[in-house]
Amino acid sequence: MAQAAKEILLSTITEWSKFATERDKMRKIANDVAMVTRTIIKDDLAVFKSKQIDVECDNSEDLKVLGVKISVDPVVEETFPTVKASVALKCGGASRYILINPNTSISAGGPPFMFEELKRGVPETFLTNAAEFVRDAFLNVARTGGVEKK
């Protein structure tokens, strides 16, 4: 094999390895952010439950408002050479997205903060954004019965 051809192939393998490493890192971060978000939403729903409002929040995997499921799903779009990550929050017609930037900063309805900061303690703006989503989900389901409008 000619040296030039070998260099082309090795360069491609190097780029793929960088992509695979970034993809794996962003998947883990998206999963971690989703897990933290589910826990926060569970705690928010407990406030509703304490006021006798029909919610389910016994565990962070099965969250419901007025019988309608809340989904908190990590989303990783992988199109070589780019990886984009987010966490999608949905309930009925209410939805929000938590964006995870390539530098691992997180945008969630306030000033961006680093993922490392989330691991040390949840920023107030993140807690507020989650509470606003729970409020929006509740109001949307109360108005529409959880049916999304087209």
Disulfide bonds with the S-S distance in Angstrom:
none
